[in-house]
Amino acid sequence: MLVMLLVSTLLMVVGCSTVRNPSPTWPTNLNVIELKDGGICLDKASAEKLAEFKADLEAI
């Protein structure tokens, strides 16, 4: 019984003290170009921001 209490306390302390990396934030100020057929495109700078965001998410 005492062993279970010690193990559960240890797991709680270790779990609560782990440092989490902050999640990447969604890129802002993307230049979206609306196409006549209803689709959308991004300009080069916006596409690069979005690709960087995607890479950051995949690295988690």
N, C-alpha and C positions, 0 to 999 in steps of 0.2 A: 504494500500500500504506500509506504513512504517512498519507495523507489519510483513508483508511478507518479507521485506528486513531484518529486525532484526532476524527473525526465520531462514532464509536461511543463514545469516552470522553466526549465532550461530551453526547451523548444520555443516557448513563448518569448523569452528574452532574446534569443538569437533571431527569431523571425521579426521581432519589432525593431531590432537594431540594424537590420540590413538597409544599406543605402540604395535607394532606387534612382536610376537615371531618369531625368525629366523627359517626358514625351515630347517629340518634335511638334512644333506648332504649325498649323496650316499656313501656307504662304499667303501673303496679302498683296493687294494691288496687282492682280493678274489681269492682263489685257486680253479679254475674250472678244473674238471676232465672230459675229453671227453670220452664217452663210445663208444664201437664198433658199437652199433646199432644206433648211431647218437644222443643219448641223452647226457645230461650233469649231473654232480653231483658236490656238494661242499663238501670240507672237514669240519670237525666239527667246527673249529674256524670260517671259512667263513660262515657257516650256522648260527652260533650264531650272527655274525655281521649283516647278512641279516635279521634275525628275530628281532634284536634290532631296525634296521632301519624301519622295517614294523610297529613295535609297536609305534615308535615315530611318524610315519605318521598317524597312526590311532588315536593317542592322540590329533591331531590337531583339 
